[in-house]
Amino acid sequence: MRDDRLYLIHITECIERIERYTAPGRSAFLSDTMIQDAVLRNLHTLSESTQRLSDALKDQHPEVDWTRDLPTLKRAINVILAAHR
């Protein structure tokens, strides 16, 4: 459970950063590659941290579709990263 706590902290920090970086709006995001890179990095970290959560924690939260939501996020991140290479 200790590792889960660390991953949950990472996830929370990533969400907070993404919200902060995207607060100026869509046009600011689309016109600034540093913001795009920062958001992508945090999405990647969020995805990796979420995938490392224990099965016990996932079992405690059946409201999350762990088999659908996370792979979709990972695929989306990989597509975005490939487009920016």
C-alpha positions as CSV (number, residue, x, y, z in Angstrom):
1,M,0.0,0.0,0.0
2,R,3.0,2.3,0.6
3,D,3.8,2.3,-3.1
4,D,0.2,3.0,-4.0
5,R,0.3,6.1,-1.8
6,L,3.4,7.3,-3.8
7,Y,1.7,6.6,-7.1
8,L,-1.5,8.4,-6.0
9,I,0.6,11.4,-5.0
10,H,2.2,11.4,-8.5
11,I,-1.2,11.1,-10.1
12,T,-2.6,14.0,-8.1
13,E,0.4,16.2,-8.8
14,C,0.2,15.5,-12.5
15,I,-3.5,16.4,-12.6
16,E,-2.8,19.6,-10.7
17,R,0.0,20.5,-13.1
18,I,-2.1,19.7,-16.2
19,E,-4.9,21.9,-14.9
20,R,-2.5,24.7,-14.2
21,Y,-0.7,24.5,-17.5
22,T,-4.0,24.4,-19.5
23,A,-5.8,27.1,-17.5
24,P,-4.9,29.8,-20.0
25,G,-7.1,28.0,-22.6
26,R,-6.9,26.1,-25.8
27,S,-5.3,28.7,-28.0
28,A,-2.5,29.2,-25.5
29,F,-2.0,25.5,-25.4
30,L,-1.9,25.1,-29.1
31,S,0.5,28.0,-29.7
32,D,3.1,27.0,-27.0
33,T,5.1,23.9,-27.5
34,M,6.5,24.1,-24.0
35,I,3.0,23.9,-22.5
36,Q,2.3,21.0,-24.9
37,D,5.4,19.2,-23.8
38,A,4.7,19.8,-20.1
39,V,1.2,18.4,-20.5
40,L,2.3,15.4,-22.4
41,R,5.0,14.6,-19.9
42,N,2.5,14.8,-17.0
43,L,0.0,12.7,-18.9
44,H,2.7,10.1,-19.5
45,T,3.7,10.1,-15.8
46,L,0.0,9.9,-14.8
47,S,-0.6,6.9,-17.1
48,E,2.5,5.1,-15.8
49,S,1.7,5.7,-12.2
50,T,-1.9,4.6,-12.7
51,Q,-0.8,1.3,-14.3
52,R,1.5,0.6,-11.3
53,L,-1.3,0.8,-8.7
54,S,-1.8,-2.5,-6.9
55,D,-4.6,-4.9,-7.8
56,A,-5.8,-4.6,-4.2
57,L,-6.4,-0.8,-4.6
58,K,-8.0,-1.3,-7.9
59,D,-10.3,-3.9,-6.4
60,Q,-11.4,-1.4,-3.7
61,H,-12.5,1.0,-6.5
62,P,-14.8,-0.9,-8.9
63,E,-16.3,2.4,-10.0
64,V,-13.2,2.8,-12.2
65,D,-13.1,0.7,-15.4
66,W,-9.4,-0.1,-15.0
67,T,-9.4,-2.3,-18.1
68,R,-10.9,0.3,-20.4
69,D,-9.9,3.8,-19.1
70,L,-6.1,3.3,-18.6
71,P,-5.2,1.6,-21.9
72,T,-7.2,4.3,-23.7
73,L,-5.2,7.0,-22.0
74,K,-1.9,5.2,-22.8
75,R,-2.8,4.8,-26.5
76,A,-3.9,8.5,-26.7
77,I,-0.6,9.6,-25.1
78,N,1.4,7.4,-27.5
79,V,-0.4,8.8,-30.5
80,I,0.2,12.4,-29.3
81,L,3.8,11.7,-28.6
82,A,4.3,10.1,-32.1
83,A,2.7,13.1,-33.7
84,H,5.1,15.5,-32.0
85,R,8.3,13.7,-32.9
